[in-house]
Amino acid sequence: MKKDTFLSIARLVDDDPLTDAQIRELTGADKDDVIGSERAAQMLGVKVDQLRRMKDLPRLRTNNRHLQYRLIDVRAYRDKHCW
């Protein structure tokens, strides 16, 4: 690659850096993040009891009383259902 071409590409990247969300998506950093029911309900714009009735949203049962959700699953659900 020519040095001029490399420098022009480097300037473009410097002018438009990746956002934190783009970096997490590219690196897969948020695949293992787990959130509670309250946070998931807030992200989806529903109440906690409505969230628990959503059968097509994958959930993790940490013990008999608490449900948690993978952050990536909640984001995918939100994107799929246009919220």
PyMOL commands that place a pseudoatom at each C-alpha (Angstrom):
pseudoatom trace, name=CA, resn=MET, resi=1, chain=A, elem=C, hetatm=0, pos=[0.000, 0.000, 0.000]
pseudoatom trace, name=CA, resn=LYS, resi=2, chain=A, elem=C, hetatm=0, pos=[1.283, 3.443, -0.837]
pseudoatom trace, name=CA, resn=LYS, resi=3, chain=A, elem=C, hetatm=0, pos=[2.177, 5.691, 2.043]
pseudoatom trace, name=CA, resn=ASP, resi=4, chain=A, elem=C, hetatm=0, pos=[-0.213, 8.399, 0.774]
pseudoatom trace, name=CA, resn=THR, resi=5, chain=A, elem=C, hetatm=0, pos=[-3.115, 5.949, 0.684]
pseudoatom trace, name=CA, resn=PHE, resi=6, chain=A, elem=C, hetatm=0, pos=[-2.347, 4.708, 4.191]
pseudoatom trace, name=CA, resn=LEU, resi=7, chain=A, elem=C, hetatm=0, pos=[-2.157, 8.246, 5.564]
pseudoatom trace, name=CA, resn=SER, resi=8, chain=A, elem=C, hetatm=0, pos=[-5.471, 9.217, 3.951]
pseudoatom trace, name=CA, resn=ILE, resi=9, chain=A, elem=C, hetatm=0, pos=[-7.166, 6.163, 5.473]
pseudoatom trace, name=CA, resn=ALA, resi=10, chain=A, elem=C, hetatm=0, pos=[-5.623, 6.976, 8.849]
pseudoatom trace, name=CA, resn=ARG, resi=11, chain=A, elem=C, hetatm=0, pos=[-7.022, 10.522, 8.626]
pseudoatom trace, name=CA, resn=LEU, resi=12, chain=A, elem=C, hetatm=0, pos=[-10.501, 9.171, 7.862]
pseudoatom trace, name=CA, resn=VAL, resi=13, chain=A, elem=C, hetatm=0, pos=[-10.398, 6.908, 10.903]
pseudoatom trace, name=CA, resn=ASP, resi=14, chain=A, elem=C, hetatm=0, pos=[-9.163, 9.759, 13.094]
pseudoatom trace, name=CA, resn=ASP, resi=15, chain=A, elem=C, hetatm=0, pos=[-11.994, 11.988, 11.869]
pseudoatom trace, name=CA, resn=ASP, resi=16, chain=A, elem=C, hetatm=0, pos=[-14.694, 9.358, 12.499]
pseudoatom trace, name=CA, resn=PRO, resi=17, chain=A, elem=C, hetatm=0, pos=[-13.692, 7.065, 15.380]
pseudoatom trace, name=CA, resn=LEU, resi=18, chain=A, elem=C, hetatm=0, pos=[-15.777, 4.088, 16.413]
pseudoatom trace, name=CA, resn=THR, resi=19, chain=A, elem=C, hetatm=0, pos=[-18.311, 4.572, 19.181]
pseudoatom trace, name=CA, resn=ASP, resi=20, chain=A, elem=C, hetatm=0, pos=[-18.155, 2.498, 22.354]
pseudoatom trace, name=CA, resn=ALA, resi=21, chain=A, elem=C, hetatm=0, pos=[-21.173, 0.478, 21.199]
pseudoatom trace, name=CA, resn=GLN, resi=22, chain=A, elem=C, hetatm=0, pos=[-19.497, -0.306, 17.871]
pseudoatom trace, name=CA, resn=ILE, resi=23, chain=A, elem=C, hetatm=0, pos=[-16.314, -1.394, 19.630]
pseudoatom trace, name=CA, resn=ARG, resi=24, chain=A, elem=C, hetatm=0, pos=[-18.281, -3.698, 21.971]
pseudoatom trace, name=CA, resn=GLU, resi=25, chain=A, elem=C, hetatm=0, pos=[-20.152, -5.191, 19.017]
pseudoatom trace, name=CA, resn=LEU, resi=26, chain=A, elem=C, hetatm=0, pos=[-16.997, -5.800, 16.998]
pseudoatom trace, name=CA, resn=THR, resi=27, chain=A, elem=C, hetatm=0, pos=[-15.105, -7.330, 19.908]
pseudoatom trace, name=CA, resn=GLY, resi=28, chain=A, elem=C, hetatm=0, pos=[-18.054, -9.263, 21.335]
pseudoatom trace, name=CA, resn=ALA, resi=29, chain=A, elem=C, hetatm=0, pos=[-17.472, -7.717, 24.757]
pseudoatom trace, name=CA, resn=ASP, resi=30, chain=A, elem=C, hetatm=0, pos=[-21.130, -7.565, 25.782]
pseudoatom trace, name=CA, resn=LYS, resi=31, chain=A, elem=C, hetatm=0, pos=[-22.033, -11.172, 24.992]
pseudoatom trace, name=CA, resn=ASP, resi=32, chain=A, elem=C, hetatm=0, pos=[-21.465, -12.261, 28.579]
pseudoatom trace, name=CA, resn=ASP, resi=33, chain=A, elem=C, hetatm=0, pos=[-22.958, -9.219, 30.325]
pseudoatom trace, name=CA, resn=VAL, resi=34, chain=A, elem=C, hetatm=0, pos=[-25.981, -10.101, 32.444]
pseudoatom trace, name=CA, resn=ILE, resi=35, chain=A, elem=C, hetatm=0, pos=[-28.599, -7.646, 33.702]
pseudoatom trace, name=CA, resn=GLY, resi=36, chain=A, elem=C, hetatm=0, pos=[-31.455, -7.922, 36.178]
pseudoatom trace, name=CA, resn=SER, resi=37, chain=A, elem=C, hetatm=0, pos=[-35.175, -7.866, 35.506]
pseudoatom trace, name=CA, resn=GLU, resi=38, chain=A, elem=C, hetatm=0, pos=[-35.543, -4.201, 36.444]
pseudoatom trace, name=CA, resn=ARG, resi=39, chain=A, elem=C, hetatm=0, pos=[-32.886, -3.046, 33.990]
pseudoatom trace, name=CA, resn=ALA, resi=40, chain=A, elem=C, hetatm=0, pos=[-34.198, -5.295, 31.197]
pseudoatom trace, name=CA, resn=ALA, resi=41, chain=A, elem=C, hetatm=0, pos=[-37.743, -3.995, 31.727]
pseudoatom trace, name=CA, resn=GLN, resi=42, chain=A, elem=C, hetatm=0, pos=[-36.463, -0.427, 31.630]
pseudoatom trace, name=CA, resn=MET, resi=43, chain=A, elem=C, hetatm=0, pos=[-34.609, -1.072, 28.357]
pseudoatom trace, name=CA, resn=LEU, resi=44, chain=A, elem=C, hetatm=0, pos=[-37.729, -2.571, 26.771]
pseudoatom trace, name=CA, resn=GLY, resi=45, chain=A, elem=C, hetatm=0, pos=[-40.104, 0.033, 28.184]
pseudoatom trace, name=CA, resn=VAL, resi=46, chain=A, elem=C, hetatm=0, pos=[-42.307, -2.437, 30.044]
pseudoatom trace, name=CA, resn=LYS, resi=47, chain=A, elem=C, hetatm=0, pos=[-43.028, -3.307, 33.665]
pseudoatom trace, name=CA, resn=VAL, resi=48, chain=A, elem=C, hetatm=0, pos=[-41.207, -6.185, 35.366]
pseudoatom trace, name=CA, resn=ASP, resi=49, chain=A, elem=C, hetatm=0, pos=[-44.331, -8.370, 35.541]
pseudoatom trace, name=CA, resn=GLN, resi=50, chain=A, elem=C, hetatm=0, pos=[-44.902, -7.852, 31.798]
pseudoatom trace, name=CA, resn=LEU, resi=51, chain=A, elem=C, hetatm=0, pos=[-41.279, -8.751, 31.148]
pseudoatom trace, name=CA, resn=ARG, resi=52, chain=A, elem=C, hetatm=0, pos=[-41.663, -12.054, 32.967]
pseudoatom trace, name=CA, resn=ARG, resi=53, chain=A, elem=C, hetatm=0, pos=[-44.616, -12.978, 30.735]
pseudoatom trace, name=CA, resn=MET, resi=54, chain=A, elem=C, hetatm=0, pos=[-42.551, -12.533, 27.553]
pseudoatom trace, name=CA, resn=LYS, resi=55, chain=A, elem=C, hetatm=0, pos=[-41.915, -16.173, 26.698]
pseudoatom trace, name=CA, resn=ASP, resi=56, chain=A, elem=C, hetatm=0, pos=[-39.791, -15.556, 23.602]
pseudoatom trace, name=CA, resn=LEU, resi=57, chain=A, elem=C, hetatm=0, pos=[-37.151, -13.529, 25.495]
pseudoatom trace, name=CA, resn=PRO, resi=58, chain=A, elem=C, hetatm=0, pos=[-34.331, -15.840, 26.667]
pseudoatom trace, name=CA, resn=ARG, resi=59, chain=A, elem=C, hetatm=0, pos=[-33.658, -15.667, 30.405]
pseudoatom trace, name=CA, resn=LEU, resi=60, chain=A, elem=C, hetatm=0, pos=[-31.244, -17.036, 32.966]
pseudoatom trace, name=CA, resn=ARG, resi=61, chain=A, elem=C, hetatm=0, pos=[-32.422, -18.379, 36.283]
pseudoatom trace, name=CA, resn=THR, resi=62, chain=A, elem=C, hetatm=0, pos=[-29.725, -17.621, 38.834]
pseudoatom trace, name=CA, resn=ASN, resi=63, chain=A, elem=C, hetatm=0, pos=[-31.714, -19.112, 41.705]
pseudoatom trace, name=CA, resn=ASN, resi=64, chain=A, elem=C, hetatm=0, pos=[-35.359, -19.859, 42.472]
pseudoatom trace, name=CA, resn=ARG, resi=65, chain=A, elem=C, hetatm=0, pos=[-36.319, -16.210, 42.939]
pseudoatom trace, name=CA, resn=HIS, resi=66, chain=A, elem=C, hetatm=0, pos=[-34.226, -14.148, 40.531]
pseudoatom trace, name=CA, resn=LEU, resi=67, chain=A, elem=C, hetatm=0, pos=[-34.283, -13.994, 36.754]
pseudoatom trace, name=CA, resn=GLN, resi=68, chain=A, elem=C, hetatm=0, pos=[-31.542, -12.338, 34.777]
pseudoatom trace, name=CA, resn=TYR, resi=69, chain=A, elem=C, hetatm=0, pos=[-31.138, -11.603, 31.097]
pseudoatom trace, name=CA, resn=ARG, resi=70, chain=A, elem=C, hetatm=0, pos=[-28.168, -11.428, 28.768]
pseudoatom trace, name=CA, resn=LEU, resi=71, chain=A, elem=C, hetatm=0, pos=[-27.688, -7.875, 27.574]
pseudoatom trace, name=CA, resn=ILE, resi=72, chain=A, elem=C, hetatm=0, pos=[-27.193, -8.983, 23.988]
pseudoatom trace, name=CA, resn=ASP, resi=73, chain=A, elem=C, hetatm=0, pos=[-30.515, -10.914, 24.049]
pseudoatom trace, name=CA, resn=VAL, resi=74, chain=A, elem=C, hetatm=0, pos=[-32.415, -7.894, 25.376]
pseudoatom trace, name=CA, resn=ARG, resi=75, chain=A, elem=C, hetatm=0, pos=[-30.918, -5.648, 22.701]
pseudoatom trace, name=CA, resn=ALA, resi=76, chain=A, elem=C, hetatm=0, pos=[-31.750, -8.173, 19.969]
pseudoatom trace, name=CA, resn=TYR, resi=77, chain=A, elem=C, hetatm=0, pos=[-35.331, -8.499, 21.252]
pseudoatom trace, name=CA, resn=ARG, resi=78, chain=A, elem=C, hetatm=0, pos=[-35.688, -4.703, 21.313]
pseudoatom trace, name=CA, resn=ASP, resi=79, chain=A, elem=C, hetatm=0, pos=[-34.330, -4.379, 17.773]
pseudoatom trace, name=CA, resn=LYS, resi=80, chain=A, elem=C, hetatm=0, pos=[-36.526, -7.190, 16.457]
pseudoatom trace, name=CA, resn=HIS, resi=81, chain=A, elem=C, hetatm=0, pos=[-39.715, -5.777, 17.912]
pseudoatom trace, name=CA, resn=CYS, resi=82, chain=A, elem=C, hetatm=0, pos=[-38.943, -2.153, 16.916]
pseudoatom trace, name=CA, resn=TRP, resi=83, chain=A, elem=C, hetatm=0, pos=[-38.900, -0.628, 20.376]
for i in range(1, 83): cmd.bond("trace and resi %d" % i, "trace and resi %d" % (i + 1))
show_as sticks, trace
zoom trace
